[in-house]
Amino acid sequence: RLERREMDLIFSCDPELIERFEHQPAFYDHILLAIHRDAPIPKGLAQSAMSAGDIQAGRHLSPICPKVPLEQFRELEFVLLQKGNNLYGRSTRMFEEAGFVPKVKLALSQLVTAYRFAGNGVGATFVSDRIVQKSPSQNLVFYSIDSKEVDRLFYTLLPQRNYTAHVVKAFIAYAVEQLGTNEDTRRPL
């Protein structure tokens, strides 16, 4: 739809899309592992667990925040996203890095739905820190995973054209101001 100019803009972190369209950095997010607080946590990892309040305070972005290898969670059941979602590809690469195939209990199409299922104890899931900041769950604990796949830079993508409407430029400026790139608090991509 963007190619046909049926849409003015989209946000994406997909490198293939970014290359195809006029783009500019918009915001970062950080992927965390969310696990129900009553799930069996591997021995020795309790001190690395963070609450939703910790995520809201930005503790997960601190250079001293422990990064846990995903392989520590190999016995858990997971609620993952379906193919076609950026997080599907990232989680697949994280599991490959960790050297195991996850026990997938459910594959869903929406990140917020997976987050809600995890909050109800269905299985562990990957979630954006932005979701946790806006909709904290007291039923979950969060882990910062040791992987280059957890940092995402989203871009504003525009159709190739000679003119961008003032209202579109104003919206982009507003979105970047509200979402912020937080470059000074993120690990390099």
Contacts in CASP RR format, 6 or more apart in sequence:
PFRMAT RR
TARGET T0000
AUTHOR 0000-0000-0000
METHOD contacts of the structure
MODEL  1
RLERREMDLIFSCDPELIERFEHQPAFYDHILLAIHRDAPIPKGLAQSAM
SAGDIQAGRHLSPICPKVPLEQFRELEFVLLQKGNNLYGRSTRMFEEAGF
VPKVKLALSQLVTAYRFAGNGVGATFVSDRIVQKSPSQNLVFYSIDSKEV
DRLFYTLLPQRNYTAHVVKAFIAYAVEQLGTNEDTRRPL
1 7 0 8 1.000
2 9 0 8 1.000
2 10 0 8 1.000
2 21 0 8 1.000
2 157 0 8 1.000
2 158 0 8 1.000
2 159 0 8 1.000
3 20 0 8 1.000
3 159 0 8 1.000
5 159 0 8 1.000
5 161 0 8 1.000
7 159 0 8 1.000
8 158 0 8 1.000
8 159 0 8 1.000
8 165 0 8 1.000
8 168 0 8 1.000
8 171 0 8 1.000
9 156 0 8 1.000
9 157 0 8 1.000
9 158 0 8 1.000
9 168 0 8 1.000
9 171 0 8 1.000
9 172 0 8 1.000
10 17 0 8 1.000
10 156 0 8 1.000
10 157 0 8 1.000
11 26 0 8 1.000
11 27 0 8 1.000
11 154 0 8 1.000
11 155 0 8 1.000
11 156 0 8 1.000
11 157 0 8 1.000
11 175 0 8 1.000
12 18 0 8 1.000
12 86 0 8 1.000
12 154 0 8 1.000
12 155 0 8 1.000
12 157 0 8 1.000
13 86 0 8 1.000
13 152 0 8 1.000
13 153 0 8 1.000
13 154 0 8 1.000
13 155 0 8 1.000
14 86 0 8 1.000
17 157 0 8 1.000
18 155 0 8 1.000
18 157 0 8 1.000
21 157 0 8 1.000
21 158 0 8 1.000
21 159 0 8 1.000
21 160 0 8 1.000
22 157 0 8 1.000
22 158 0 8 1.000
22 159 0 8 1.000
22 160 0 8 1.000
22 161 0 8 1.000
23 155 0 8 1.000
23 156 0 8 1.000
23 157 0 8 1.000
23 158 0 8 1.000
24 155 0 8 1.000
24 156 0 8 1.000
24 172 0 8 1.000
25 153 0 8 1.000
25 154 0 8 1.000
25 155 0 8 1.000
25 156 0 8 1.000
25 181 0 8 1.000
26 154 0 8 1.000
26 155 0 8 1.000
26 156 0 8 1.000
26 172 0 8 1.000
26 175 0 8 1.000
26 176 0 8 1.000
26 179 0 8 1.000
26 180 0 8 1.000
26 181 0 8 1.000
27 153 0 8 1.000
27 154 0 8 1.000
27 175 0 8 1.000
27 176 0 8 1.000
27 179 0 8 1.000
27 180 0 8 1.000
27 181 0 8 1.000
27 182 0 8 1.000
28 151 0 8 1.000
28 152 0 8 1.000
28 153 0 8 1.000
28 154 0 8 1.000
28 180 0 8 1.000
28 181 0 8 1.000
28 182 0 8 1.000
28 183 0 8 1.000
28 186 0 8 1.000
29 128 0 8 1.000
29 129 0 8 1.000
29 130 0 8 1.000
29 152 0 8 1.000
29 154 0 8 1.000
30 60 0 8 1.000
30 61 0 8 1.000
30 128 0 8 1.000
30 129 0 8 1.000
30 144 0 8 1.000
30 150 0 8 1.000
30 151 0 8 1.000
30 152 0 8 1.000
30 186 0 8 1.000
31 87 0 8 1.000
31 90 0 8 1.000
31 126 0 8 1.000
31 127 0 8 1.000
31 128 0 8 1.000
31 129 0 8 1.000
31 145 0 8 1.000
31 149 0 8 1.000
31 150 0 8 1.000
31 151 0 8 1.000
31 152 0 8 1.000
32 50 0 8 1.000
32 55 0 8 1.000
32 60 0 8 1.000
32 126 0 8 1.000
32 127 0 8 1.000
32 128 0 8 1.000
32 129 0 8 1.000
32 132 0 8 1.000
32 142 0 8 1.000
32 143 0 8 1.000
32 144 0 8 1.000
32 145 0 8 1.000
32 150 0 8 1.000
33 68 0 8 1.000
33 70 0 8 1.000
33 73 0 8 1.000
33 124 0 8 1.000
33 125 0 8 1.000
33 126 0 8 1.000
33 127 0 8 1.000
33 142 0 8 1.000
33 143 0 8 1.000
33 145 0 8 1.000
34 115 0 8 1.000
34 118 0 8 1.000
34 119 0 8 1.000
34 124 0 8 1.000
34 125 0 8 1.000
34 126 0 8 1.000
34 127 0 8 1.000
34 132 0 8 1.000
34 137 0 8 1.000
34 140 0 8 1.000
34 141 0 8 1.000
34 142 0 8 1.000
35 41 0 8 1.000
35 49 0 8 1.000
35 73 0 8 1.000
35 76 0 8 1.000
35 118 0 8 1.000
35 123 0 8 1.000
35 124 0 8 1.000
35 140 0 8 1.000
35 141 0 8 1.000
35 142 0 8 1.000
35 143 0 8 1.000
36 118 0 8 1.000
36 119 0 8 1.000
36 120 0 8 1.000
36 121 0 8 1.000
36 123 0 8 1.000
36 124 0 8 1.000
36 139 0 8 1.000
36 140 0 8 1.000
36 141 0 8 1.000
37 138 0 8 1.000
37 139 0 8 1.000
37 140 0 8 1.000
37 141 0 8 1.000
38 121 0 8 1.000
39 76 0 8 1.000
39 121 0 8 1.000
39 123 0 8 1.000
39 124 0 8 1.000
40 75 0 8 1.000
41 49 0 8 1.000
41 141 0 8 1.000
42 72 0 8 1.000
42 73 0 8 1.000
42 75 0 8 1.000
45 68 0 8 1.000
45 72 0 8 1.000
45 143 0 8 1.000
47 66 0 8 1.000
48 66 0 8 1.000
48 68 0 8 1.000
48 143 0 8 1.000
48 144 0 8 1.000
49 141 0 8 1.000
49 142 0 8 1.000
49 143 0 8 1.000
50 59 0 8 1.000
50 60 0 8 1.000
50 65 0 8 1.000
50 141 0 8 1.000
50 142 0 8 1.000
50 143 0 8 1.000
50 144 0 8 1.000
51 138 0 8 1.000
51 141 0 8 1.000
51 142 0 8 1.000
52 132 0 8 1.000
52 136 0 8 1.000
52 137 0 8 1.000
52 138 0 8 1.000
52 140 0 8 1.000
52 142 0 8 1.000
53 136 0 8 1.000
54 60 0 8 1.000
54 142 0 8 1.000
55 129 0 8 1.000
55 132 0 8 1.000
55 133 0 8 1.000
55 136 0 8 1.000
55 142 0 8 1.000
56 132 0 8 1.000
56 133 0 8 1.000
56 136 0 8 1.000
58 129 0 8 1.000
58 185 0 8 1.000
59 65 0 8 1.000
60 129 0 8 1.000
60 142 0 8 1.000
60 144 0 8 1.000
61 129 0 8 1.000
61 182 0 8 1.000
61 185 0 8 1.000
61 186 0 8 1.000
63 187 0 8 1.000
65 144 0 8 1.000
66 144 0 8 1.000
67 144 0 8 1.000
67 145 0 8 1.000
67 146 0 8 1.000
68 143 0 8 1.000
68 144 0 8 1.000
68 145 0 8 1.000
68 146 0 8 1.000
69 98 0 8 1.000
69 145 0 8 1.000
69 146 0 8 1.000
70 94 0 8 1.000
70 95 0 8 1.000
70 97 0 8 1.000
70 98 0 8 1.000
70 145 0 8 1.000
70 146 0 8 1.000
70 147 0 8 1.000
71 98 0 8 1.000
71 99 0 8 1.000
71 100 0 8 1.000
73 124 0 8 1.000
73 143 0 8 1.000
74 98 0 8 1.000
74 100 0 8 1.000
74 102 0 8 1.000
75 103 0 8 1.000
76 102 0 8 1.000
76 103 0 8 1.000
76 123 0 8 1.000
76 124 0 8 1.000
77 103 0 8 1.000
77 104 0 8 1.000
77 105 0 8 1.000
77 122 0 8 1.000
77 123 0 8 1.000
77 124 0 8 1.000
78 102 0 8 1.000
78 103 0 8 1.000
78 104 0 8 1.000
78 105 0 8 1.000
78 123 0 8 1.000
78 124 0 8 1.000
78 125 0 8 1.000
79 104 0 8 1.000
79 105 0 8 1.000
79 106 0 8 1.000
79 107 0 8 1.000
79 108 0 8 1.000
79 114 0 8 1.000
79 117 0 8 1.000
79 118 0 8 1.000
79 122 0 8 1.000
79 123 0 8 1.000
79 124 0 8 1.000
79 125 0 8 1.000
80 88 0 8 1.000
80 91 0 8 1.000
80 102 0 8 1.000
80 104 0 8 1.000
80 106 0 8 1.000
80 107 0 8 1.000
80 108 0 8 1.000
80 114 0 8 1.000
80 125 0 8 1.000
80 126 0 8 1.000
81 87 0 8 1.000
81 88 0 8 1.000
81 91 0 8 1.000
81 107 0 8 1.000
81 108 0 8 1.000
81 109 0 8 1.000
81 110 0 8 1.000
81 111 0 8 1.000
81 114 0 8 1.000
81 126 0 8 1.000
82 88 0 8 1.000
82 107 0 8 1.000
82 108 0 8 1.000
82 109 0 8 1.000
83 89 0 8 1.000
85 109 0 8 1.000
85 111 0 8 1.000
86 152 0 8 1.000
87 111 0 8 1.000
87 126 0 8 1.000
90 126 0 8 1.000
90 149 0 8 1.000
90 150 0 8 1.000
90 152 0 8 1.000
91 102 0 8 1.000
91 126 0 8 1.000
91 149 0 8 1.000
93 147 0 8 1.000
93 149 0 8 1.000
94 126 0 8 1.000
94 145 0 8 1.000
94 147 0 8 1.000
94 149 0 8 1.000
94 150 0 8 1.000
95 101 0 8 1.000
95 102 0 8 1.000
97 147 0 8 1.000
97 149 0 8 1.000
105 122 0 8 1.000
105 123 0 8 1.000
106 114 0 8 1.000
106 117 0 8 1.000
106 122 0 8 1.000
106 123 0 8 1.000
108 114 0 8 1.000
108 117 0 8 1.000
111 127 0 8 1.000
111 128 0 8 1.000
111 131 0 8 1.000
112 131 0 8 1.000
112 135 0 8 1.000
114 125 0 8 1.000
114 126 0 8 1.000
114 127 0 8 1.000
115 125 0 8 1.000
115 127 0 8 1.000
115 131 0 8 1.000
115 132 0 8 1.000
115 135 0 8 1.000
115 137 0 8 1.000
117 123 0 8 1.000
117 125 0 8 1.000
118 124 0 8 1.000
118 125 0 8 1.000
118 127 0 8 1.000
118 137 0 8 1.000
118 140 0 8 1.000
119 137 0 8 1.000
119 139 0 8 1.000
119 140 0 8 1.000
120 139 0 8 1.000
121 139 0 8 1.000
127 142 0 8 1.000
128 152 0 8 1.000
130 179 0 8 1.000
132 142 0 8 1.000
144 150 0 8 1.000
148 189 0 8 1.000
151 186 0 8 1.000
151 187 0 8 1.000
151 189 0 8 1.000
153 181 0 8 1.000
153 189 0 8 1.000
156 172 0 8 1.000
156 175 0 8 1.000
156 176 0 8 1.000
158 164 0 8 1.000
158 168 0 8 1.000
END
